[in-house]
Amino acid sequence: MGIKYFSAALLLLLLVQGCRLVQTAPEGGSIVSASGSYDCAEGQTCIIDMTAGRSFGETFTATPRSGYVFDGWKQDAGHFCGGKLGTCDVVMLDSLTGYETDLFLEAQFSADPDAVSDVTRYIYIATSSSDSNYFRDLDISFDSSTQYIFRINIDTGEAVEVDSNYSPSYARSTIYSYTVDDRYYIREEYSTQHNFTEYDPATLAYRSQIGVFEPLDDRCSAIVGNTSYFYRIEVDYDPFFGNSGGEFMKLDLFSGSGSGAGTQLPQNECYYNLGSSNGVLYDAIYLHDWDGSTSAFGFYQRDQSSGVAVPIAEFTQPDGDDYTEYGYSFHYDGNSIFMVREKTTGEIEIVRYRQGIDSLPQILYVSGSDLPAGFNPFYRDANDGYVVISDGEGFMLVFNANNGSAEYLDLGTDIYDMQFLHISD
């Protein structure tokens, strides 16, 4: 017997070759087997192939992750333990395992409305003191000609300086923040060199630094593990289809051997939605009719050796609303792809697509009276199920996709080039 992992789409292509148990662990928790041989991780569909003529017995437990509760095993035809809330004992006699059929075990989880937050939520912002509104309500002083990066605890309002372009390690430069998979980086750039520095996100202790001697295209740049992927632009990009001429580059960071121009990959095209999550490099494209009647989505996984875009999902669906042509962005978080888009009437939508779970992108949030008139979603980021949107004027929307709640905050400072990080205590 063995356990295999497949996406929901691939399940439809499999040939039934005997009795199988199909486990589904949706977002919110996992399925754990008593023997440890048949565990199924969150967001996975797992198949147990049974040996014909040999009995099978196992006890399964649905384990919700923090912030979720177990709502029972799904009740449907061919499903074990339907409607039961406890453990599920699956027993198949040897006379039954030879039949070519699929049986199912599916856990059901939902957000716990009484869950107490055990996380610290930070944003990192790049500042320039030329704007008098920076830290208008916070007791912060800084040099008038220096650009800084500050970390702000959005729950307490505490602001801490992380770095500046007067740091002893750098020449005068422009600085940017990156948060990827609970790791925190700063990139400082000046005429011919980009320096990446990694810090411990909880303590802000310095970890390591490397020089990158090529300019990066901010519109097409991502970090996966210790590797930077970016486009070195050679011709103008196409504003309608998001493609550009140039070179797709790969550069190893923090290894002691990554300085220089990097390695060119065969793929030389960018959709301008490059990003990463859980060690996977993603890209996306979004097109809609001028009258707002339909939208076309393309979600892709980029091969990290070649840069080639391998489709995850491609589909067209009716919109029924008109959206601004460039008012959208994609953000990658676990197995979820979030898109923030703006309607021509001013409402903001948050859309989510979960690999292996959703057949189509789902609209999770549409702004209403909770946002003031004129709020523009200029700066966006996502981490651990949170989507954070700022208008640059000090106001911020924090949407929790785990339970559907939304908060509207005024942090007392202008917020530009925002990055979000959600750290467990």
C-alpha positions as CSV (number, residue, x, y, z in Angstrom):
1,M,0.0,0.0,0.0
2,G,1.2,3.5,-0.6
3,I,0.0,7.1,-0.4
4,K,0.1,9.5,-3.3
5,Y,-0.7,13.2,-3.6
6,F,-2.7,14.6,-6.5
7,S,-4.5,17.8,-7.4
8,A,-8.3,17.6,-7.8
9,A,-7.9,17.9,-11.6
10,L,-5.5,15.0,-11.8
11,L,-7.9,12.8,-9.8
12,L,-10.3,12.8,-12.8
13,L,-7.6,11.4,-15.0
14,L,-6.6,8.4,-12.9
15,L,-7.7,5.0,-13.9
16,V,-9.4,3.0,-11.1
17,Q,-7.2,-0.1,-10.5
18,G,-8.8,-1.5,-7.4
19,C,-10.4,-0.3,-4.2
20,R,-9.0,3.1,-3.2
21,L,-9.6,5.4,-0.2
22,V,-9.6,9.1,-1.3
23,Q,-8.8,11.4,1.5
24,T,-9.5,15.2,1.3
25,A,-8.0,17.6,3.8
26,P,-9.2,21.1,2.9
27,E,-7.9,24.5,4.1
28,G,-8.0,24.6,7.9
29,G,-6.5,21.3,9.0
30,S,-5.1,17.9,8.2
31,I,-6.0,14.3,8.5
32,V,-3.7,12.1,10.7
33,S,-3.6,8.3,10.6
34,A,-2.9,6.3,13.8
35,S,-0.1,4.4,12.1
36,G,1.4,7.5,10.6
37,S,1.5,5.9,7.2
38,Y,-1.5,7.6,5.7
39,D,-1.4,11.2,6.9
40,C,-2.9,13.8,4.6
41,A,-1.6,17.4,4.8
42,E,-3.8,20.5,4.6
43,G,-4.9,21.4,1.1
44,Q,-4.1,17.9,-0.3
45,T,-6.1,15.1,-1.8
46,C,-4.4,11.8,-0.8
47,I,-5.1,8.4,-2.3
48,I,-4.6,5.1,-0.5
49,D,-4.3,2.1,-3.0
50,M,-5.5,-1.0,-1.2
51,T,-4.1,-4.4,-2.1
52,A,-6.7,-6.7,-3.6
53,G,-7.5,-9.6,-1.3
54,R,-5.9,-8.1,1.8
55,S,-7.9,-6.4,4.6
56,F,-7.3,-2.8,5.5
57,G,-7.9,-1.1,8.9
58,E,-6.9,2.4,10.1
59,T,-8.1,5.1,12.5
60,F,-8.1,8.7,11.2
61,T,-8.2,11.9,13.1
62,A,-9.1,15.3,11.7
63,T,-6.7,17.9,13.2
64,P,-7.7,21.6,12.8
65,R,-4.9,24.1,12.8
66,S,-4.9,27.2,15.0
67,G,-7.9,29.4,14.4
68,Y,-10.0,26.6,12.9
69,V,-12.5,24.0,14.3
70,F,-13.4,20.5,13.0
71,D,-17.0,20.4,11.8
72,G,-17.2,16.7,11.2
73,W,-16.6,14.3,8.4
74,K,-18.5,15.0,5.2
75,Q,-21.7,13.2,4.7
76,D,-22.2,12.0,1.2
77,A,-22.6,8.8,-0.9
78,G,-19.5,6.6,-0.5
79,H,-18.1,8.6,2.4
80,F,-16.9,7.0,5.6
81,C,-18.1,8.4,9.0
82,G,-20.4,11.0,7.4
83,G,-21.6,13.5,10.0
84,K,-19.4,12.0,12.8
85,L,-17.3,14.5,14.9
86,G,-14.8,12.1,16.4
87,T,-12.2,9.8,15.0
88,C,-13.0,7.7,12.0
89,D,-12.3,3.9,11.9
90,V,-12.0,2.7,8.3
91,V,-12.2,-1.1,8.0
92,M,-12.2,-3.0,4.7
93,L,-12.4,-6.8,4.7
94,D,-10.2,-8.8,2.4
95,S,-13.2,-9.8,0.3
96,L,-14.0,-6.2,-0.5
97,T,-10.6,-4.7,-1.3
98,G,-10.5,-6.3,-4.8
99,Y,-13.4,-4.3,-6.1
100,E,-12.6,-1.4,-8.5
101,T,-14.2,1.4,-6.6
102,D,-13.4,4.6,-4.8
103,L,-14.4,5.4,-1.3
104,F,-14.0,8.7,0.4
105,L,-13.0,10.3,3.7
106,E,-13.3,14.1,3.8
107,A,-12.7,16.4,6.8
108,Q,-14.6,19.6,7.1
109,F,-13.1,22.7,8.9
110,S,-14.3,26.2,9.5
111,A,-12.7,29.4,11.1
112,D,-13.1,29.5,14.9
113,P,-14.9,32.8,15.7
114,D,-13.7,32.6,19.3
115,A,-10.1,32.0,18.5
116,V,-7.6,34.3,20.3
117,S,-4.9,35.7,18.1
118,D,-1.4,34.3,19.0
119,V,0.5,36.3,16.4
120,T,2.2,39.6,16.0
121,R,1.4,41.5,12.9
122,Y,4.0,43.8,11.4
123,I,4.2,46.0,8.4
124,Y,7.5,47.3,7.0
125,I,7.4,50.7,5.2
126,A,9.9,52.7,3.3
127,T,9.9,56.4,4.2
128,S,11.2,59.7,2.9
129,S,11.1,62.7,5.3
130,S,10.2,65.1,2.4
131,D,6.6,64.3,3.2
132,S,5.6,66.1,6.4
133,N,2.8,63.6,7.1
134,Y,5.3,60.8,7.9
135,F,4.8,59.8,11.5
136,R,2.4,62.7,12.1
137,D,1.0,61.0,15.2
138,L,4.1,59.0,16.3
139,D,7.0,60.3,18.3
140,I,9.7,59.7,15.7
141,S,12.5,61.9,14.6
142,F,14.9,61.4,11.7
143,D,17.4,63.1,9.4
144,S,15.7,65.3,6.7
145,S,17.7,63.8,3.8
146,T,17.7,60.1,4.7
147,Q,15.3,57.3,3.6
148,Y,14.4,54.8,6.2
149,I,12.7,51.5,6.7
150,F,10.5,51.2,9.8
151,R,8.7,48.2,11.2
152,I,5.3,49.0,12.8
153,N,3.3,46.7,15.0
154,I,-0.2,47.3,13.6
155,D,-1.8,46.2,16.8
156,T,0.1,48.4,19.2
157,G,1.4,51.2,16.8
158,E,5.0,50.6,18.0
159,A,7.5,51.8,15.3
160,V,11.1,50.6,15.2
161,E,13.8,51.8,12.7
162,V,15.2,48.8,10.8
163,D,17.6,50.4,8.4
164,S,18.5,53.6,6.5
165,N,20.6,54.7,3.6
166,Y,23.1,56.2,6.0
167,S,23.8,52.7,7.4
168,P,27.5,52.0,7.7
169,S,27.1,49.0,5.3
170,Y,25.8,51.0,2.4
171,A,26.4,54.1,0.3
172,R,23.5,56.5,-0.3
173,S,20.8,54.5,-2.0
174,T,17.2,53.7,-2.4
175,I,15.9,51.0,-0.1
176,Y,13.1,48.4,-0.4
177,S,11.6,45.7,1.9
178,Y,10.8,42.1,1.0
179,T,8.8,39.6,3.1
180,V,8.8,36.1,1.7
181,D,7.8,32.9,3.6
182,D,8.3,34.6,7.0
183,R,11.8,35.8,6.0
184,Y,12.6,39.5,5.8
185,Y,15.0,41.1,3.4
186,I,16.1,44.6,2.5
187,R,17.4,45.5,-0.9
188,E,19.4,48.7,-1.3
189,E,20.2,50.0,-4.7
190,Y,22.4,52.6,-6.2
191,S,23.8,53.2,-9.7
192,T,25.5,49.9,-10.4
193,Q,24.9,47.6,-7.4
194,H,22.1,46.1,-5.5
195,N,22.7,44.8,-1.9
196,F,20.4,42.3,-0.3
197,T,20.5,41.9,3.4
198,E,18.5,39.3,5.5
199,Y,17.3,40.0,9.0
200,D,15.7,37.9,11.6
201,P,12.1,39.1,11.3
202,A,11.3,38.8,15.0
203,T,14.5,40.3,16.5
204,L,15.7,42.3,13.5
205,A,19.2,40.7,14.1
206,Y,21.4,41.0,11.0
207,R,21.9,37.6,9.2
208,S,23.9,38.1,6.0
209,Q,24.5,40.3,3.0
210,I,25.5,40.0,-0.7
211,G,26.2,42.5,-3.5
212,V,24.2,42.2,-6.8
213,F,25.9,44.0,-9.6
214,E,22.9,44.3,-12.0
215,P,19.8,46.5,-11.8
216,L,16.6,44.6,-11.1
217,D,13.1,45.3,-12.6
218,D,10.8,45.9,-9.6
219,R,7.8,44.9,-11.7
220,C,9.2,41.4,-12.2
221,S,11.2,40.3,-9.2
222,A,10.9,37.5,-6.6
223,I,12.9,35.6,-4.1
224,V,12.6,31.8,-3.6
225,G,14.6,30.5,-0.7
226,N,18.1,31.9,-1.2
227,T,17.6,32.7,-4.9
228,S,16.6,35.9,-6.5
229,Y,14.7,35.8,-9.9
230,F,14.4,39.0,-11.9
231,Y,14.1,40.4,-15.4
232,R,16.8,42.5,-16.9
233,I,14.8,44.6,-19.3
234,E,16.2,45.3,-22.8
235,V,13.0,46.6,-24.6
236,D,9.9,48.3,-23.5
237,Y,7.2,46.1,-22.0
238,D,3.7,45.7,-23.5
239,P,1.2,47.5,-21.1
240,F,-1.7,45.6,-22.4
241,F,-0.4,42.0,-22.2
242,G,2.3,42.4,-19.5
243,N,5.1,40.9,-21.6
244,S,8.5,42.4,-22.1
245,G,11.7,41.7,-24.0
246,G,14.8,41.1,-21.9
247,E,16.5,38.3,-20.0
248,F,15.2,36.2,-17.1
249,M,17.9,36.0,-14.6
250,K,18.7,33.8,-11.5
251,L,21.1,34.8,-8.8
252,D,22.0,32.8,-5.7
253,L,21.9,35.0,-2.5
254,F,23.8,34.6,0.7
255,S,25.9,31.7,-0.5
256,G,29.2,33.6,-0.8
257,S,29.3,32.9,-4.5
258,G,26.3,34.9,-5.8
259,S,27.9,38.3,-6.6
260,G,27.7,39.3,-10.2
261,A,25.2,39.4,-13.0
262,G,23.6,36.0,-12.2
263,T,22.7,33.2,-14.7
264,Q,20.4,33.8,-17.6
265,L,17.5,31.3,-17.9
266,P,16.0,30.3,-21.3
267,Q,12.6,31.9,-20.7
268,N,12.6,35.6,-21.7
269,E,9.0,36.7,-21.0
270,C,7.3,38.3,-17.9
271,Y,3.7,38.6,-17.0
272,Y,4.6,41.2,-14.3
273,N,3.0,39.3,-11.5
274,L,6.1,37.3,-10.4
275,G,6.1,36.1,-6.8
276,S,6.7,33.1,-4.6
277,S,5.3,31.1,-1.6
278,N,6.5,27.9,0.1
279,G,9.5,27.6,-2.2
280,V,7.5,27.8,-5.4
281,L,7.9,30.5,-8.1
282,Y,4.6,31.8,-9.4
283,D,3.3,34.2,-12.1
284,A,-0.2,35.3,-13.2
285,I,-2.0,37.1,-15.9
286,Y,-5.4,38.8,-15.8
287,L,-7.3,40.2,-18.7
288,H,-10.9,41.6,-18.9
289,D,-13.1,43.1,-21.5
290,W,-13.3,46.8,-21.6
291,D,-17.1,46.6,-20.8
292,G,-16.3,44.4,-17.8
293,S,-18.4,41.5,-19.0
294,T,-15.8,38.8,-18.7
295,S,-12.4,38.2,-17.1
296,A,-9.6,35.8,-18.1
297,F,-7.3,34.4,-15.5
298,G,-4.0,32.5,-15.9
299,F,-2.1,31.2,-12.9
300,Y,1.3,29.6,-13.5
301,Q,4.2,27.9,-11.7
302,R,7.6,29.0,-13.1
303,D,10.2,26.3,-13.5
304,Q,13.1,27.4,-11.4
305,S,15.7,26.1,-13.8
306,S,14.2,27.3,-17.1
307,G,11.8,30.0,-16.1
308,V,9.1,28.4,-18.3
309,A,5.5,29.1,-17.1
310,V,3.6,25.9,-16.4
311,P,-0.2,26.4,-16.2
312,I,-1.9,25.8,-12.8
313,A,-5.3,27.0,-13.9
314,E,-6.6,29.0,-16.9
315,F,-10.2,30.0,-17.2
316,T,-12.7,32.7,-18.3
317,Q,-15.7,33.7,-16.2
318,P,-18.4,36.4,-16.4
319,D,-17.8,39.5,-14.3
320,G,-20.9,41.6,-14.6
321,D,-19.0,44.6,-13.4
322,D,-16.4,47.0,-14.8
323,Y,-12.9,47.1,-13.3
324,T,-10.1,49.6,-13.7
325,E,-7.6,48.5,-16.3
326,Y,-4.5,48.5,-14.1
327,G,-6.0,48.5,-10.6
328,Y,-5.1,44.9,-9.7
329,S,-2.3,42.9,-8.2
330,F,-1.6,39.2,-7.3
331,H,-0.2,37.9,-4.1
332,Y,0.9,34.3,-3.3
333,D,0.3,32.8,0.2
334,G,0.6,29.1,0.8
335,N,-1.6,27.3,-1.7
336,S,-3.7,30.4,-2.2
337,I,-3.4,33.1,-5.0
338,F,-5.0,36.4,-3.9
339,M,-5.9,39.1,-6.3
340,V,-6.9,42.6,-5.3
341,R,-8.8,44.5,-7.9
342,E,-10.7,47.8,-8.1
343,K,-14.0,48.6,-9.8
344,T,-14.5,51.8,-11.7
345,T,-17.1,52.7,-9.1
346,G,-14.5,52.6,-6.4
347,E,-15.2,49.4,-4.6
348,I,-12.3,47.1,-3.8
349,E,-12.6,43.3,-4.3
350,I,-10.4,40.6,-2.8
351,V,-10.4,37.4,-4.9
352,R,-8.9,34.0,-3.9
353,Y,-8.0,30.9,-5.8
354,R,-6.8,27.8,-3.9
355,Q,-4.9,25.2,-5.8
356,G,-6.6,21.8,-5.6
357,I,-9.7,23.2,-3.8
358,D,-11.4,25.8,-5.9
359,S,-12.7,25.3,-9.4
360,L,-12.9,29.0,-10.0
361,P,-11.6,32.1,-8.2
362,Q,-13.9,33.1,-5.4
363,I,-14.7,36.7,-4.3
364,L,-14.1,36.9,-0.6
365,Y,-14.6,40.6,0.1
366,V,-16.2,43.7,-1.5
367,S,-15.6,47.0,0.3
368,G,-18.6,49.1,1.4
369,S,-19.1,51.7,4.1
370,D,-16.1,50.3,6.0
371,L,-13.8,52.2,3.7
372,P,-14.0,56.0,3.3
373,A,-14.6,57.7,0.0
374,G,-11.4,58.1,-2.1
375,F,-9.6,55.1,-0.6
376,N,-7.2,53.8,-3.3
377,P,-5.6,50.4,-3.1
378,F,-2.1,51.5,-4.1
379,Y,0.0,49.2,-1.8
380,R,-0.9,45.5,-1.1
381,D,0.7,42.4,0.4
382,A,-0.5,39.0,1.8
383,N,0.9,36.6,4.4
384,D,-0.6,33.7,6.3
385,G,-4.2,34.3,5.2
386,Y,-4.1,38.1,5.7
387,V,-4.4,40.6,2.9
388,V,-3.3,44.1,3.7
389,I,-4.1,47.1,1.5
390,S,-3.0,50.7,2.0
391,D,-3.8,53.9,0.2
392,G,-0.5,55.6,1.1
393,E,-2.2,58.2,3.3
394,G,-2.0,56.3,6.6
395,F,-5.2,54.3,6.2
396,M,-5.0,50.5,5.9
397,L,-7.5,47.6,5.3
398,V,-6.6,44.3,6.9
399,F,-8.7,41.4,5.7
400,N,-8.4,38.0,7.4
401,A,-9.3,35.3,4.8
402,N,-9.2,32.7,7.6
403,N,-12.4,34.0,9.1
404,G,-13.7,36.6,6.7
405,S,-13.2,39.6,9.0
406,A,-12.0,43.0,7.9
407,E,-10.4,45.8,9.9
408,Y,-9.8,49.4,8.9
409,L,-6.9,51.1,10.7
410,D,-5.3,54.5,10.8
411,L,-1.7,54.1,11.9
412,G,-0.8,57.7,12.1
413,T,1.8,57.7,9.4
414,D,1.8,57.6,5.6
415,I,2.3,54.1,4.3
416,Y,4.3,53.5,1.1
417,D,6.1,50.4,-0.3
418,M,4.4,48.3,2.3
419,Q,5.3,44.8,3.2
420,F,3.4,42.6,5.7
421,L,4.6,39.9,8.0
422,H,2.6,37.7,10.3
423,I,4.8,36.2,13.0
424,S,3.7,33.5,15.5
425,D,4.5,34.3,19.1
